[in-house]
């Protein structure tokens, strides 16, 4: 058995007493693991973007390996105690899940993502632009670091705001004044940009939750 750190992206129920936990890790990139789940309370371990420590149990008869000895690496109290941050993690985890292919393992992606989660957890306020900055930095973590010229065809009326998000230091970008409509429009532009560069249609169902938050 090998003990590793993992970020939860999504879960898929398998029968009555098991789930496949879709994760991101340094060792395996995006990969699903089988977990026996006897109690509903245990599912709290697998909230979106939880950072876990667990032992990987290989299965010689199947590529679907298992996790055992699962523990939270960090309780993320700043996220779990905040409705808006929790809603944001639903969106961000789904973007990761729908963008990353099984087995995808970009160098440094796990560490970048873990740091982004801890940053969101630690922000006491002024985090309404966090998901926008996350999408821009995610593009960089995937290897196509966005420039203004590259992103302009997707910007529509949002070019100046995108320019500011690209060029401002992180702290100042969190303070960039944006209306709810502008945030939603910027988010759509950035998802289109990611879809283009990853050559896949990224349909994020939880985007509707963010739209409600930022109406």
C-alpha positions as CSV (number, residue, x, y, z in Angstrom):
1,X,0.0,0.0,0.0
2,X,1.1,3.6,-0.7
3,X,-0.1,6.6,1.3
4,X,-0.8,9.7,-0.9
5,X,-2.6,13.0,-0.8
6,X,-5.7,13.5,-2.9
7,X,-8.2,16.3,-3.8
8,X,-11.8,15.2,-4.2
9,X,-13.4,16.2,-7.5
10,X,-16.6,14.2,-7.6
11,X,-18.2,10.9,-6.5
12,X,-20.2,8.2,-8.3
13,X,-22.4,5.9,-6.2
14,X,-21.8,2.2,-6.9
15,X,-24.5,-0.1,-5.4
16,X,-25.6,0.4,-1.9
17,X,-22.3,0.5,0.0
18,X,-19.7,1.9,-2.2
19,X,-18.7,5.0,-4.2
20,X,-16.1,5.8,-6.8
21,X,-14.3,8.9,-5.6
22,X,-12.8,10.9,-8.5
23,X,-9.6,12.5,-7.3
24,X,-6.6,14.5,-8.3
25,X,-3.2,13.5,-6.9
26,X,0.5,14.1,-7.6
27,X,1.1,10.4,-8.2
28,X,-1.9,9.5,-10.5
29,X,-3.3,12.8,-11.8
30,X,-7.0,12.4,-12.2
31,X,-8.1,8.9,-11.1
32,X,-11.2,7.2,-9.6
33,X,-10.8,5.0,-6.5
34,X,-13.4,2.6,-5.0
35,X,-14.4,3.3,-1.4
36,X,-16.7,1.2,0.7
37,X,-19.2,3.6,2.4
38,X,-21.2,2.0,5.1
39,X,-22.4,5.2,6.8
40,X,-23.8,8.4,5.4
41,X,-21.7,10.4,7.8
42,X,-18.6,9.0,6.1
43,X,-19.6,10.8,2.9
44,X,-18.6,14.1,4.5
45,X,-15.0,13.1,3.7
46,X,-15.8,13.5,0.1
47,X,-17.1,17.0,-0.2
48,X,-15.9,18.8,-3.3
49,X,-12.3,19.9,-3.0
50,X,-11.6,18.2,0.3
51,X,-7.9,17.4,0.6
52,X,-7.4,13.8,1.9
53,X,-4.7,11.5,3.0
54,X,-5.3,7.8,2.2
55,X,-3.7,4.4,1.4
56,X,-4.0,3.2,-2.1
57,X,-4.7,-0.5,-2.4
58,X,-3.9,-2.0,-5.8
59,X,-6.1,-4.6,-7.4
60,X,-4.3,-7.0,-9.8
61,X,-7.6,-8.0,-11.4
62,X,-8.9,-4.5,-12.1
63,X,-7.7,-1.0,-12.8
64,X,-10.2,0.3,-10.2
65,X,-8.1,0.4,-7.1
66,X,-9.3,1.2,-3.6
67,X,-8.6,3.7,-0.8
68,X,-8.3,2.8,2.8
69,X,-7.4,4.7,6.0
70,X,-8.9,7.9,4.6
71,X,-8.4,11.1,6.7
72,X,-8.9,14.8,6.1
73,X,-5.6,16.6,5.6
74,X,-7.3,19.9,6.4
75,X,-10.8,20.5,7.7
76,X,-11.2,23.7,5.6
77,X,-13.3,25.5,8.2
78,X,-13.3,28.8,6.2
79,X,-15.0,27.0,3.3
80,X,-17.3,24.6,5.1
81,X,-18.7,27.3,7.3
82,X,-19.5,29.7,4.4
83,X,-22.4,29.1,2.0
84,X,-20.9,31.2,-0.8
85,X,-17.5,29.4,-0.6
86,X,-19.1,26.0,-0.5
87,X,-21.1,26.9,-3.7
88,X,-17.8,28.0,-5.3
89,X,-16.2,24.7,-4.5
90,X,-19.0,22.9,-6.2
91,X,-18.3,24.9,-9.4
92,X,-14.5,24.7,-9.2
93,X,-14.5,20.9,-8.6
94,X,-16.9,20.3,-11.5
95,X,-14.6,22.4,-13.8
96,X,-11.7,20.2,-12.8
97,X,-13.7,17.0,-13.2
98,X,-15.0,17.9,-16.6
99,X,-11.7,19.4,-17.9
100,X,-9.2,16.8,-16.7
101,X,-9.2,13.4,-18.5
102,X,-8.7,10.2,-16.6
103,X,-4.9,9.7,-16.2
104,X,-4.2,13.4,-16.9
105,X,-1.2,14.4,-14.8
106,X,0.2,17.8,-15.5
107,X,3.4,18.5,-13.5
108,X,2.6,20.7,-10.5
109,X,-1.2,20.6,-11.0
110,X,-2.0,19.0,-7.7
111,X,0.2,21.4,-5.7
112,X,-1.2,24.4,-7.5
113,X,-4.8,23.2,-6.8
114,X,-4.1,22.4,-3.2
115,X,-2.7,25.9,-2.6
116,X,-5.7,27.5,-4.3
117,X,-8.1,25.6,-2.1
118,X,-6.2,26.7,1.1
119,X,-6.1,30.3,-0.2
120,X,-9.9,30.3,-0.7
121,X,-10.3,28.8,2.8
122,X,-8.1,31.5,4.4
123,X,-9.7,34.5,2.7
124,X,-11.9,36.3,5.3
125,X,-13.8,38.4,2.8
126,X,-13.6,39.8,-0.8
127,X,-13.5,36.4,-2.5
128,X,-16.3,37.0,-5.0
129,X,-13.7,37.1,-7.9
130,X,-11.9,34.0,-6.7
131,X,-13.4,31.6,-9.2
132,X,-12.4,33.9,-12.1
133,X,-8.8,34.1,-11.0
134,X,-8.9,30.4,-10.5
135,X,-10.0,29.7,-14.1
136,X,-7.2,32.0,-15.4
137,X,-4.5,30.3,-13.2
138,X,-5.9,26.8,-14.1
139,X,-5.3,27.6,-17.7
140,X,-1.7,28.3,-16.8
141,X,-1.4,25.2,-14.7
142,X,-2.5,23.2,-17.8
143,X,0.3,24.7,-19.9
144,X,-1.4,27.4,-22.0
145,X,-0.8,30.5,-19.8
146,X,-3.3,33.1,-21.1
147,X,-2.1,36.4,-22.6
148,X,-4.5,39.3,-23.4
149,X,-4.0,38.6,-27.1
150,X,-4.8,34.9,-26.7
151,X,-7.9,35.5,-24.6
152,X,-9.3,38.5,-26.5
153,X,-11.4,36.5,-29.0
154,X,-13.4,35.1,-26.1
155,X,-13.7,38.3,-24.1
156,X,-16.6,40.0,-25.9
157,X,-17.5,43.0,-23.8
158,X,-15.2,41.8,-20.9
159,X,-11.8,42.7,-22.4
160,X,-10.9,45.4,-19.9
161,X,-12.0,43.4,-16.9
162,X,-10.1,40.3,-18.1
163,X,-7.0,42.5,-18.7
164,X,-7.3,43.7,-15.1
165,X,-7.7,40.1,-13.8
166,X,-4.6,39.0,-15.8
167,X,-2.4,41.9,-14.8
168,X,-3.3,42.7,-11.2
169,X,-1.6,41.0,-8.2
170,X,-3.9,38.4,-6.6
171,X,-4.9,40.6,-3.7
172,X,-5.9,43.5,-5.9
173,X,-7.7,41.2,-8.3
174,X,-10.0,40.1,-5.5
175,X,-10.9,43.8,-4.9
176,X,-11.7,44.5,-8.6
177,X,-15.3,45.9,-8.6
178,X,-17.6,43.8,-10.8
179,X,-21.3,43.5,-11.0
180,X,-23.0,40.1,-10.7
181,X,-23.8,40.2,-14.4
182,X,-20.2,41.0,-15.2
183,X,-18.9,38.1,-13.1
184,X,-21.2,35.7,-14.9
185,X,-20.3,37.0,-18.3
186,X,-16.6,36.8,-17.5
187,X,-17.0,33.2,-16.2
188,X,-18.7,32.2,-19.5
189,X,-15.8,33.8,-21.5
190,X,-13.2,31.9,-19.4
191,X,-15.0,28.6,-19.8
192,X,-15.2,29.1,-23.6
193,X,-11.4,29.8,-23.5
194,X,-10.7,26.6,-21.6
195,X,-13.0,24.6,-23.9
196,X,-11.1,25.9,-26.9
197,X,-7.7,25.1,-25.6
198,X,-8.6,21.7,-24.2
199,X,-10.6,20.8,-27.4
200,X,-13.7,19.7,-25.5
201,X,-17.0,21.2,-24.5
202,X,-17.0,22.1,-20.8
203,X,-20.6,22.0,-19.7
204,X,-20.7,22.9,-15.9
205,X,-24.1,22.3,-14.4
206,X,-23.2,24.0,-11.1
207,X,-22.6,27.2,-13.0
208,X,-26.3,27.9,-12.4
209,X,-25.6,28.1,-8.7
210,X,-23.0,30.8,-9.1
211,X,-25.3,32.7,-11.4
212,X,-27.9,32.8,-8.7
213,X,-25.3,34.0,-6.2
214,X,-24.1,36.8,-8.4
215,X,-27.4,38.0,-10.0
